[in-house]
Amino acid sequence: MPETIPPVTARPEVMEFFLNRRSRPARTLRLPVPTRDQLMPILTAAARVPDHGKLEPWRFVVLERPALTRLAGLAAERGAALGLEEDQRLKGVAQFSDSHLAIAVVKCVRPTDKIPEIEQVLSTGAVCVTLLNAAAAAGWGANWLTGWALADEAFRSEGLGLHLGEWVAGLIHIGTETAVPPERPRPDLGRIVSWVGA
């Protein structure tokens, strides 16, 4: 007997969430943060993104407070070794020293002649935004950052144990929001939408 396909049901509360969601500045996120058990459904949701070929061209590195403290020290060392200006160096350090929980979304090497690399990259970006939205849907504040430290191969290798060819698509900070930022201007759809009827 063929499987019955349920009718499509509108989810206005979900649409309302997307129409009003926004990131929370990472520097405003404080304790408490999700426990490991609370984090699992958020990670599970993020891993359900479109993934052509089922390659899983991404993985998660969950950074708890002791790891973030260690990475802040490494960022200070690498910033000095790279000769960065003090304000730029300190901003990179603060991303780790001010955080209580962050998830590095790592783009993995998945050699294949069937799935274009760009599709793997786009899937990794989809993981970042889904992780951000899943954290918000679970009631947490969240923010997606990158920065010079994550672009530094030595930092990625020593600090995060990344393999050759791997890179960080985003560092998703998650915690309890302490301030609601004002709404910011949003894109004008009249400028960015075109309609093709034929």
Order of alpha helices (4+ residues) and beta strands (2+ residues): alpha-beta-alpha-beta-alpha-alpha-beta-alpha-beta-alpha-alpha-beta-alpha
